[in-house]
Amino acid sequence: MESSTHPRRRLDSALHAYLGLMCITTCCFALEYAPQPMYNTISATYGTGRGLTGLVVGVYMLSLSISPLFVGLLLNSMGIRRGILTAGFLLGLTGIGIWYADSFHTLMAVRTVQALLAPVVLTAVMTAISSLFRHLDLSRALAGYVTVNLLGSLTGRFGGGVGAEFFGWKETLVFFCALFFLTLPAIWRLPDIRRPEGRKASRPRLHDYLTILRQPGVPSLVLAEACFLCVFAAVGNLLPFRMAELGKGDSNSLVGLMYAGYAVGLLAGLIVTPLKRLFKTSARVLVFGALVYLVSALSLASSSLGVVFAGIWGMAFGQFVVHAMSPGLVNSLATHAGQVDRAMVNGLYLSCFYLGGLLGTYLPGLVYEHFGWTVTYICLQTLLCFTFGLVWRLAVKMPDLH
């Protein structure tokens, strides 16, 4: 009787811990993207331009593209549970700095601190999931993480726009900081994972990352993810300014509503398994998601907000179909390297992924300022064509990708 109930207890314990991990992940992404619909208001408050204002979110991308490579070492030394609790508590305290930010430089200093703490939480969450579910359904657990990623970013963008409209932009950002304090009790039940899968802590070496990248399929998949996020981040970052150009950027709540199309990504994350049954292989699902993304992005050429709004739904669906599958696939493919530290695998994945996001939050803004929306759109669509070709080539070379 004891042996039959033990697996059930282990599953229940993993699910309870998983719920806490998903809550704090939602808070991280909500806080990251909450300022985006407020760009016009922040720009007017501090007298900053489009490119400089975009750094309010861009600083997160910069940190997330670098720090995950080294966070694994920190987590191996202090433990996953302690890392999340410490970083989460400090993220909650940063609300004080937001409230007293009387200049753009102060605001950016606080956002930089937040950007340094967020990768600790996110890398720890992915590593904890990889450990808790390594003998269960890891792919589905990581797909759930990606779905919560979307839920948090959607909550931040929509809630940030509406909150700024009715309560003020500072008050809204402080609220998102305070939410971390509510999630910390759920982390107490998380097992204190120090060395994933019993491995000794080791310092990250370039050779280890190159070993991971040499695994068939990993470079193409990681590059495709980075390129897709580059375009997605560019559209999300430039949307408030594009709306202002079209005479519709005065309302923070309207700008926030334009991000509602991201909600379809929740559906994308939930139907990945049925899509696999329909298309037979993961490779075909990746091609399907990339194609939907590419076609939907054509709407960005329109000057009609209605058309752009509809197109964002399709882009979000394609983006998150690919994104819901990629972490699990990268983890699976990387295991062929032998005893690879999962913290390093997930750290490398996050770094490459957010490097694409960093480039998307900064470079397209420069193009937009100097050459206008048409040239910016052509650049983004060209990148999407290249990425679709990358995914197609991966599907042809690895048709049985799983």
N, C-alpha and C positions, 0 to 999 in steps of 0.2 A: 504493500500500500504506500509506504514511504517513497519507494523508488518511482512509483507512478505519479505522485504528486510533486516530486522535486522539480521536474521540467516545467510544470505549471507555475510553481512559485518563482522559478527563475524568469519565466516569461512575464509574469505579473510585475516583478521587481524591475525588469528592463523597461516595461511599458510606463510604469510610474516615473522612473528616471527620465525616460524619453519625453514625457509630457513637460517636465520642468525644463529640459533642454530646449524644447520647441518654444516655450514661453519667453525665455531670455533671448533666443534667437530673433523672435518677432520684435522684441524691444530694440535690439541692436540695429536691425534694418529700418525700423520705423524712425529711430533717432537719426540715422544716416541721411534718409531722404526727406524728412519733414521740412527742411528749409527750401526745397526745390520750388514749390509753388509760391513761395514768399520772395523769390528773387527780385521782382520789381519793387516790392516794399522795402527790402533790405538795401537795394541799390539806391532808392530814394532817401532812405534814412541816413546812410553813411556817405552818399555821393560817389559811389563806386561804379565802374563800368561793367559791361557784360562779362568779360573775361575774368576780372578780379572777383566779381560776385560768385561766379561759377566755382571758385576755389573752396567755397563753403562746403560743397559736397566733394569737390576734387581732392581735397586734402585727405579724405577718407580713402579714396582710390589709391592715392600715393602710398599711404601707410599699408593698405591691404595688399599692395603689389610687392612690398619688400619684407615687411615684418613676419609674415607666416613662415618664411624660410628659416627664421631663427626662433620663433615661438616654440617650436617643437622641443628644443633644448630646455627652455624655461619650464615647460609643462612636465618634462621628464624629471626635473629636479624638484619641483614644488607640488606636483600632483594636479590632475585634471580638476577635481572638485575644488581644491583651494584656489586654483587659478581662476576659475569661473566666479567664485564667491568674491574674491578680492577685486577683480576687474569690474564685476557688476556693481559692487558697492561704490567704487570710485566713479563709475559712470553716472550713478545716481547723484553723487555729490557735485558733479560738474554743472548741474542746474544752477547752483549758486553763482558760478562764473558767468553763465548765460545772462542771468538776471542783472548783473552789474556790469555787463559789457557796454561801456559808454563810447567805444570806438570800434571801427572795423578790425583794427589790429588786435584788440582784446578779444573780440569775437573769434577771430581766427586762431588765437592762442588756445582758447577753450576747445574749439573744434579740433585742433591738433592733438590735444590731450585725449579727447574722445577717440580720435582716429588711431591713436597708439594703443588704447585699451580694447577697442572692438576686435582686432585680430586675435587677441588672447582668448576672448570668449568664443569666437567663431571657429578657430582652429581646435580649441579644446572640445567644442561641441561635436565637430566632425570626427575627431579622434575617439571621443567617448562612444559615439554611435557605432563606429567601426569595431570597437572592442565589445560593446554590449550585444551587438547583433551579428558577430562574426560567425556564430553557429546557428543563427536564425535566418531571417530574411533581410540581409544587408542592403540589397538593391532597393527594396521597397522602403526601408528605413531612411536611406539617403535621399530617395525621391520625395519622401515626406519632409525632409529637411529643406529641400529645394522649394517645395510648395509653401512652407512657412517663410522662406526667404521672400517669396513673392507677397505673401500676406502682410509681412512686416513693411516691405517697401510700399505696397499699396496703401496700407493704413497710415504710414508716414506722409505720403504725398496727399492723399485725400483728406486725412485728418488735419494735416498741417495747413492746407489751404482753407478749410472751413474754420479751423480754430483761429487762424490769423485774422480771418474776416470778422469774427464775432467777439474774440477775446483779446486779440493782440498777438503779434508774432513771438515776442519774448515769452509771454505767458504760456503759449502753446509748446514751445521748445522745453521750457522748464517742466511742464506736465509730462512730456515724453521721457525726460530724465528721471522723474520721480517714479515712473512705472517700474524701474529696475528694482526698487526696494520691495515691491510687491512680489517679484518673481524669485527673490533669493531664498525664501523658505522652501520652495519646491526643489532647490538644488541640494538641500541638506541630505536627502535620501540617496544622492548619487554616490556609487562606490568610488573610493579614492584610488583611481587608476593612475599609477606612476610610470610604469614601463609597459607600454602596449605589448600584449602577447608575451610577457615575461622577458623581453629583451633588456639588456643593460643599456642605461642611458649613454648616448654617444654624441659627440659633437658633429654637427652637420658638415659634410665635406663636399666639395664640388664633384668629386668622383661619384658619390652616392646619388646626387641629382642627375648626373649624366647617365648613370646606370638605369635610372627610372625612365629617362627620356629615350634611351636606346631600345626600349621595349616596343615591338611592332604595334602601330596604331596609336600609341600614347602621344607622340608629337603632333600628329594631324588632329587628333581630338582636342588636345589642349589649345592648339592654335585656332581651331575653328571656334571654340568657346570664347577665346579672347577677342576674336574679330566680331563675333555676334554681339558680345557685351559692349564693344567699342561703339558700334552703331546704336545699340539700345540706349547706352548712356548719353550719347550725343543727342539723340532725339529727346530724351527726357530732360536734358539740361537746357536745350535750346528752345523747347516748346513755349515756356513763358515769354521769351523774347520774341519768338515768331508770332505769338498771339498779340503781343503789344504792337508789332509791326502791322498786323491786320486790324488793329483798332479794338481788340478784345482782351487786352491784358490788364485792365484796371481792377478787376475783381479777383481777389485771391481764391475765393471759393469756386469761381468758374474755371480758373487755371487748375485747381485741384480736381475738379470734376473731369477734366480732359484726361486725367490719368486713370479714370474708372475702367478703361479698356484693359488695364493690366489684370483686372479680376479674372479674365478668362484664363489666365495662367494657372489659377487654382484648378480649373477643369482639366487643363493640360496635364498637370501633375497627377490627377486622379485617374485619368484614362490611359496612362502609359501602358499598363498591363493589357487592357483590351486592344490597344493599338498593336502591341506585340503579337497578339493572337491573330489580328486581322492581317498584318503585313508579314507574319511568319518569323522575321528576324529583326534584331535591334538595328542593324545597318539600314534596312528599308525605312524604319521609323525615323531614323536620323535624317534621311534624305527627304522624307515627307515633311518633317518639321522645318527643315532648311528651305524647302520650296515654298511653303506657306509664308514664311518670313519674307523671302525675296519678292514674291508677288504682292504681298500686302504693303510693302514699303513703297510701292509705286504711288500710293496715295499721298505721299509727302510732297509730290510735285504740285498738288492742288492748292489753291488759295482759299478753298472752302473749309471751314472748321469742321463741318459735318463729315466731309470726305476724310479728312485727317483723323477725326475721332473714330470713324469706322475702321480705317486702316490700322490704327493702333491696336485694336482688338486682334486683328490677324497677326500683326507683328508679335504681340505678346504671346499669342498661342504658339506660334512657331518657335520663338525664343525659348519658351519654357518646356516645350516638348523635348527639345534638344538638351536643355539644361537639367531637366529632371532625370535624364538617363546618364549624363556624362560623368558625374562623380562616381557612381557605381561601376561604370565601365572602366574608368581610369584606375580605380582601386583593384578591379579584377585583373586588368592587363598588367598592372605594375607588380602583381604577386609573382609573375614569371621571372622576376629578377632575384627570386630567392627570399631570404629573410630580410625584407625591406621594412623599415620603420614606418608604420602607417601615418604617424605624425608628420614625417618628412614628405610622404606621398601627398597627403592632404594639404600640407603647407606649400608644396610646389604647385599643386593644382590651383590653390587660392591665389598665389602670387601671380601666376601667368594669367589667370582669369581677370584679376583686378588690374593688372597692367593694361589690359585691353580697355577696361573701364576708365582708367586714368587718362589714357590717350583720347578716349571718347569725350571726356569732360573738358579737355583743354584744347586740343588741336582743331576740332571742328568749330569751336568758338572763335578762334583766330581767323579761320577761313571765312566764317560768317561775317565778322566785323569788317574784313577787308574786301571781300568779293560778293557778299550777298547770299541769299538763300539758294538761288538756282545752282550756283557753283558748289555750294555745300552739299546740296542734295545729290548732285552728280557724283561727287566724291564718295558719299555714303553708299550710293547704289552700286558703284564700281566695287567697293570693298565687299558688299554682300554677294555680288556675282563671283568674286574670287573665292569667298568662303563656301558658297554652294558648290563650286568646283572641287574644293578641298574635301567636303563631305562626300560628294559623289565618288571621288577617287578612293576614299577610305572604304566606302561601301563595295566598290568593285574589287579592291584588293583583299578585303576581309568580309566576304558576304555572310559568314557565319558568326559575326561579332556578337558576343553575348556577355 
